[in-house]
Amino acid sequence: MPHYDYVCETCEKPFEVFQSMNDKRLTKCPEKGCRGKVRRLIGTGAGLVFKGSGFYITDYRSENYKAGAKQDGAASAPAAAPAPAAAAPAPAAAPAEKKPKSSKPTKS
């Protein structure tokens, strides 16, 4: 249901009312003892208010889409590597071979 902003012309108090689009607009201030004339303010948008957590596009997808997404996720997941043995020492690195510097390319 949309919400509408009103302001009282007598007490100048702004307030918000949730009402159906088919309801008539308010004419009198709801403040106790005032009963002044009110006018509706121009809104900033559609009056749509999301409350709560988790409004995602995937919340309303079809079951076929969800099944396909699960298959794609399983196919792209990396395979688990076996854990290395904790007791085995790491092999020592072999010394790197040094190549002689040559200004001319060698012919074979």
C-alpha positions in Angstrom: 0.0 0.0 0.0 1.4 3.4 -0.9 2.2 6.0 1.7 1.3 9.7 1.3 2.8 12.7 3.0 0.5 15.5 4.3 1.1 18.7 6.2 -1.5 20.6 8.3 -1.9 24.3 7.3 -2.9 25.3 10.8 -0.4 23.5 13.1 2.2 22.9 10.3 2.8 19.4 11.5 3.9 17.0 8.7 2.7 13.4 8.9 2.6 10.2 6.8 -0.5 8.1 6.0 -0.6 4.6 4.5 -3.8 4.4 2.4 -5.1 2.7 -0.7 -4.9 4.5 -4.0 -8.7 4.4 -4.1 -9.2 6.1 -0.8 -10.1 9.8 -0.7 -7.4 12.1 0.4 -7.5 13.5 3.9 -9.0 16.9 4.5 -8.6 17.3 8.3 -5.6 17.1 10.6 -5.6 14.0 12.8 -3.8 15.9 15.6 -5.9 16.2 18.8 -7.6 19.5 19.1 -6.3 20.9 15.8 -8.7 19.7 13.0 -7.0 22.1 10.6 -7.1 21.7 6.8 -4.4 19.5 5.4 -2.8 19.3 2.0 -1.0 16.4 0.4 2.6 16.9 -0.4 4.2 15.8 -3.7 6.0 12.5 -3.2 9.5 11.6 -4.2 8.6 8.3 -5.9 6.3 5.4 -6.1 6.0 5.1 -2.3 7.4 1.5 -2.3 9.0 0.6 1.0 11.1 -2.5 1.4 11.3 -3.7 5.0 13.2 -6.7 6.2 16.4 -8.4 5.1 17.3 -10.2 1.9 15.6 -8.7 -1.2 17.6 -10.4 -3.9 16.7 -11.2 -7.5 17.5 -14.8 -6.9 14.8 -15.1 -4.2 12.1 -15.4 -6.9 13.8 -17.5 -9.6 12.2 -20.6 -11.0 13.2 -24.1 -9.8 14.8 -24.8 -13.2 17.0 -21.8 -12.9 18.1 -22.8 -9.3 18.9 -26.3 -10.4 21.0 -25.1 -13.3 22.9 -22.6 -11.1 23.7 -25.5 -8.6 25.1 -27.6 -11.5 27.2 -24.7 -12.8 28.5 -24.0 -9.3 29.5 -27.6 -8.8 31.2 -27.8 -12.2 33.3 -24.7 -11.6 34.4 -25.6 -8.1 38.1 -26.6 -7.9 38.9 -30.2 -6.9 40.2 -30.6 -3.4 43.9 -31.4 -3.3 45.0 -34.2 -0.9 46.5 -32.9 2.3 50.4 -33.3 2.5 51.7 -35.6 5.2 52.7 -33.6 8.2 55.7 -36.0 9.2 57.3 -36.0 5.7 60.1 -33.4 5.4 60.0 -31.1 2.4 62.6 -32.0 -0.3 65.6 -29.7 -0.5 65.7 -27.4 -3.6 68.3 -28.4 -6.2 70.8 -25.7 -7.0 70.0 -23.8 -10.2 72.2 -24.4 -13.2 74.2 -21.4 -14.4 74.4 -20.8 -18.1 77.5 -19.0 -19.4 76.9 -15.5 -20.8 77.5 -15.3 -24.5 77.2 -12.3 -26.7 76.8 -14.4 -29.8 74.1 -17.0 -30.3 75.3 -20.5 -30.6 74.8 -22.5 -33.8 73.7 -26.1 -33.8 
